[in-house]
Amino acid sequence: MSNTTLIVIIAVAAVVVIALAVGLWMAARRRRLQKRFGPEYDRAVEAEGGRMAAERDLRAREEHHDKLEIKALPPERRDRYAVEWSSVQEHFVDRPEGSVKEADELVSRLMRERGYPTDDYRGQLRDLSVEHGRTLEHYRAAHDVKVRSAGHQTTTEELRGAMVHYRALFDDLLTDQRSR
């Protein structure tokens, strides 16, 4: 075998090994994003029109989230929020629409105290998606009902469902004690 043939074989083998390594690295990165973002990963793929764009967006969300000062709540604050949630639920019987609005305000206040910006709904979704992607659909569903209830376009059953959805995110935010 000539030296030229040997060099070509080694070069081709090196390219194949590098391509496999890059493929494995990309697959591992994709699995990590899928695990971290849960259902939000698929939503991002659909919204961004492909995996590469979605993964870029999700990594940007992570980078932004890492700059936030997300903090755990002390036990007495968690207990106070739990009491407030009970009060909101008690009001539902007499004022379902008002209770949904109160639930939204309580969730926003909890988010703000934990360190999440609460200036706009879309920003909230992006920031929450990093640590709370598994309950984000609950927030979307509850928020949709809250918006429609302002125009009195919801049924009591929809309002009840919104309370359940808000509760899922509320519990996730309240019990998530990872701090940065």
C-alpha positions as CSV (number, residue, x, y, z in Angstrom):
1,M,0.0,0.0,0.0
2,S,1.4,3.4,-0.9
3,N,1.8,6.3,1.5
4,T,-0.8,8.3,-0.5
5,T,-3.4,5.6,-0.1
6,L,-2.7,5.3,3.6
7,I,-3.0,9.1,4.1
8,V,-6.3,9.1,2.2
9,I,-7.6,6.2,4.3
10,I,-6.6,8.0,7.6
11,A,-8.1,11.3,6.4
12,V,-11.4,9.7,5.5
13,A,-11.4,7.8,8.8
14,A,-10.7,11.1,10.7
15,V,-13.6,12.9,8.9
16,V,-16.0,10.0,9.7
17,V,-14.9,10.1,13.4
18,I,-15.3,13.9,13.6
19,A,-18.7,13.7,11.9
20,L,-19.9,11.0,14.4
21,A,-18.6,13.1,17.3
22,V,-20.4,16.2,16.1
23,G,-23.6,14.2,15.5
24,L,-23.4,12.6,19.0
25,W,-22.8,16.0,20.6
26,M,-25.7,17.6,18.7
27,A,-28.0,14.7,19.7
28,A,-27.0,15.0,23.4
29,R,-27.6,18.8,23.3
30,R,-31.0,18.2,21.7
31,R,-31.9,15.6,24.4
32,R,-30.8,18.1,27.1
33,L,-33.0,20.8,25.7
34,Q,-36.0,18.4,25.2
35,K,-35.6,17.3,28.8
36,R,-35.2,20.8,30.2
37,F,-38.1,22.4,28.3
38,G,-40.5,19.5,28.1
39,P,-43.5,20.2,25.9
40,E,-42.2,23.7,25.3
41,Y,-39.4,22.2,23.1
42,D,-42.0,20.9,20.5
43,R,-43.9,24.2,20.7
44,A,-40.7,26.1,19.9
45,V,-39.9,23.8,17.0
46,E,-43.3,24.5,15.5
47,A,-43.2,28.2,16.2
48,E,-39.7,28.7,14.8
49,G,-40.2,26.4,11.8
50,G,-37.5,23.9,12.6
51,R,-35.2,22.3,15.2
52,M,-32.2,24.4,14.5
53,A,-34.0,27.8,14.9
54,A,-35.9,26.5,17.9
55,E,-32.8,25.3,19.6
56,R,-31.1,28.6,19.0
57,D,-34.2,30.3,20.6
58,L,-34.2,27.9,23.6
59,R,-30.5,28.5,24.2
60,A,-31.1,32.2,24.1
61,R,-33.9,31.8,26.6
62,E,-31.5,29.9,28.9
63,E,-28.8,32.6,28.5
64,H,-31.4,35.3,29.4
65,H,-32.7,33.2,32.3
66,D,-29.2,32.8,33.7
67,K,-28.9,36.6,34.0
68,L,-32.1,36.7,36.1
69,E,-31.8,36.6,39.9
70,I,-34.3,33.8,40.6
71,K,-34.5,33.1,44.2
72,A,-36.1,30.7,46.6
73,L,-38.7,31.9,49.0
74,P,-38.3,31.4,52.7
75,P,-40.8,29.0,54.3
76,E,-42.8,31.9,55.9
77,R,-43.4,33.5,52.5
78,R,-44.4,30.2,50.9
79,D,-46.9,29.7,53.7
80,R,-48.2,33.2,53.2
81,Y,-48.7,32.6,49.5
82,A,-50.5,29.3,50.2
83,V,-52.9,31.2,52.6
84,E,-53.5,33.8,49.9
85,W,-54.3,31.1,47.3
86,S,-56.8,29.6,49.7
87,S,-58.5,32.9,50.0
88,V,-58.6,33.3,46.2
89,Q,-60.2,29.9,45.9
90,E,-62.8,30.7,48.5
91,H,-63.9,33.8,46.6
92,F,-64.6,31.7,43.5
93,V,-68.1,30.6,44.6
94,D,-69.3,34.2,44.8
95,R,-67.1,35.9,42.2
96,P,-65.7,33.4,39.6
97,E,-64.4,36.0,37.2
98,G,-62.9,38.1,40.0
99,S,-61.2,35.0,41.4
100,V,-59.6,34.2,38.1
101,K,-58.3,37.8,37.9
102,E,-57.0,37.5,41.5
103,A,-55.3,34.2,40.7
104,D,-53.5,35.8,37.8
105,E,-52.4,38.7,40.0
106,L,-51.2,36.3,42.7
107,V,-49.2,34.2,40.3
108,S,-47.7,37.4,38.8
109,R,-46.8,38.7,42.3
110,L,-45.2,35.3,43.2
111,M,-43.2,35.4,39.9
112,R,-42.0,38.9,40.6
113,E,-40.9,38.0,44.2
114,R,-39.0,35.0,42.9
115,G,-37.2,37.3,40.5
116,Y,-39.0,36.8,37.2
117,P,-39.8,40.0,35.2
118,T,-43.6,40.4,34.8
119,D,-43.8,43.3,32.4
120,D,-45.4,41.5,29.6
121,Y,-47.1,38.1,29.1
122,R,-44.9,36.9,26.2
123,G,-41.8,37.7,28.2
124,Q,-43.2,35.8,31.2
125,L,-43.8,32.8,28.9
126,R,-40.2,32.9,27.7
127,D,-38.7,33.3,31.1
128,L,-40.8,30.7,32.8
129,S,-40.2,28.2,30.0
130,V,-36.7,27.5,31.2
131,E,-37.5,26.2,34.6
132,H,-41.3,25.6,34.3
133,G,-41.8,24.4,30.8
134,R,-43.9,21.5,32.0
135,T,-46.6,23.7,33.6
136,L,-46.5,26.5,31.0
137,E,-49.4,25.1,29.0
138,H,-51.5,25.5,32.2
139,Y,-50.5,29.2,32.3
140,R,-51.4,29.7,28.7
141,A,-54.8,28.1,29.1
142,A,-55.5,30.1,32.3
143,H,-54.4,33.3,30.8
144,D,-56.6,32.8,27.7
145,V,-59.7,32.3,29.9
146,K,-58.8,35.3,32.0
147,V,-58.5,37.5,28.9
148,R,-61.8,36.2,27.6
149,S,-63.5,36.6,31.0
150,A,-62.8,40.3,30.9
151,G,-65.4,40.5,28.1
152,H,-67.7,38.1,29.9
153,Q,-67.2,35.5,27.2
154,T,-66.5,32.5,29.5
155,T,-68.6,29.9,31.3
156,T,-68.3,29.1,34.9
157,E,-66.8,25.7,33.9
158,E,-64.1,27.5,31.9
159,L,-63.3,29.8,34.8
160,R,-63.1,26.7,37.1
161,G,-60.6,25.2,34.7
162,A,-58.6,28.4,34.7
163,M,-58.3,28.2,38.5
164,V,-57.0,24.6,38.1
165,H,-54.5,25.7,35.5
166,Y,-53.3,28.7,37.6
167,R,-53.0,26.4,40.6
168,A,-50.6,24.1,38.6
169,L,-48.3,26.9,37.8
170,F,-48.7,28.5,41.3
171,D,-47.7,25.2,43.0
172,D,-44.7,24.8,40.6
173,L,-43.5,28.3,41.3
174,L,-44.1,28.0,45.0
175,T,-42.4,24.6,45.5
176,D,-39.5,25.2,43.1
177,Q,-36.8,26.1,45.5
178,R,-33.8,26.1,43.2
179,S,-32.0,29.4,43.5
180,R,-29.4,30.9,41.3
